[in-house]
């Protein structure tokens, strides 16, 4: 059995963020994989910084992790009906690196938000941001965890059977998409 390299990207910086919990649940349900989580504590994108200093090392490291992953998962909160600033900033910075690391990368997106829609608008906004990068986005099922503060138990596991079923199916779809790359 192939052991895949799976990269998780949380759109929230908080240590106890429900989007981070959702990524860990997704990695658990994905099965055997070397899972790592990206760090989005990057400088704000500034073309003057890029022009004078080039791509920051931590941005290049993120781009290299994306390019080196067999698959990527992004979990986004919903901030004011869109994705978080840190996630948008990371996407903007990575777009400035050489070689488009997103191109043809199997990608699953999900969201956790405390509202009743579970980040539906954030997922829509994220899909729009990703179009130019041309990843191989797993179309569904959509995983949107509503009322996310109460959706996970003390061990960080989802309690809702429907959410677990959808997340399991999304991870199965991600495995299928990896298989299409010839790995």
N, C-alpha and C positions, 0 to 999 in steps of 0.2 A: 504494500500500500504506500503510495506516495505521500510524503509529509509536506504539505503546502506551506508557503510563507504568506501569512495573512496579516495585513496591516489595518489597524483601526484608527479612525480619525474622529475625535469627538469635537463638536462645535462649541462645547462648553469647557472652560478652564477649571472649574471647581473640582476639587478632589472627589467629592461625593456626588457629583452630577449624575442625574438619572440617565443621561445619554452615555456616560461612561459605563454605567451599570448595564445599559442595553447592549453596548458593544461586547462586554464580557459575556453576557448571556448568548449573544449571537455567536461568539467564538466557541463557547461551550457546546452549543447546538450544532455548529459546523463540524465538530469532531477533531480528529487528529490534525494538528497544524502547529506551526511555530508562530504564535501570535505576539505581535508587538503593537504598541500604541504610539502614535505620533505625538510630538510636542508642538503645539501651535503658539507657543510663547515667542513670537517673531516680532521684529521691529515693524512699525507701520510702513506700508509700502510708500516709497517716496522716490520718484524718478531721479531726483537730485542725488540721493544716496546711491542709487544704482549707477548713475553716470560717473560719480566720483570714486566709489569704492567697489563697484561690481555687485554681484549677487552675494548676500551675506552667507557665511558658512552654514548657519543653521537652516537657511532656506534651501541651499543646495543639498544638505543632508536629507531634508524632507523630500525633495524631488528624487533623490537617489533611492530613498526607501520606497517611494511609490513605484519607480521604475523597476526595482528589484523584487517587488511583491508579486506573488502569483495572483492575488486578488486583494481588493481594498474594500473596506466597509466604512461608510460615513454615517454617523448619527448626529442629527442636528436638533438643537432646541429651536423654538420659534420666538424670535425677538421682534416685536412690533410688526408681525405678519410677514416676516422674512427670516433669512438665516442670520446667525450671529455675526458681529463684526470680525471676530477673530477667525472664523471660518472663511468669510469673504476675503479677508486680508491674506490668508494662506493661499487661497485659490489665485488671487492676483499675483502674489509673489512667485508661486510655482509656474504661472503662465509665462514668466519672464526668463525662465531657465531654458537651456538648450535641449532640443530633442523631444519636447512634449511627452513627459513621462506618463501621462494619462492615456495616450493613444492606444486603443485596443486592450486596455487593462480591464479585466472583469471587475465590476463595481456593483455593490449593493448599498442602497441608501435606506435609512430608517429615521424615525424621530421619536422623541419623548418630550412632552410638554405638559405643563400642569393644567392647561385648558382642556375643554371637552373635545376638541378636534385632534388633539395629539400631535400637532405640528404639521397639519396638512398643507398649509400655505407655505411653510418653510421648505417642505419637500418640493413643492412646485417651483419655488424660487431657486432651490438648489439644482433641480433638473435644468432650468434655464441657464444657470451659470456653467453647467457642465457641457452643454451642447458643443461649444467651440473646441473642447478638448477631445471629443470623440472616444470616450471610454465605451466599453461594452456593458451597458447598464442592464442589470437584471430587472425586467419590467414589473415583477411582482411575485407574490402578493405584497401589497403595501402594508408596511408595519408602522403604525402610528399609535404610540402609547399615550393615551389621555390620562389626565389626573395622575401624572407620573410620580408625584411624591408618595402616593400610596400604592403604586403598582408593584413595588418590589418588597420582598420580605427582608428580614434582618441579615440574611446571607446574600442578598443582592439578586435573588432569583425572582422572575416574574411569577405572579400568582394566577393570572388569567389564562385559562386553557386556550381560548381562541387566539390570544396574542402569542402564546407558545407555539401553537400550531402554525400560525402565519409566519412566525420567525423561523421555525424549522423548515418550512417550505421555501422561504427566501434563501436560506443557507443551502438547501439542496439545489436550488436554481443557480446559486453562485458556484457550487461544485461543478455543475453541468457546464456552466460558462467557462470555467477553468479548463475543463476537458476539451473544449473547442479550440483552445490555443495550441493543442498538440503536446501538452505536458503529461 
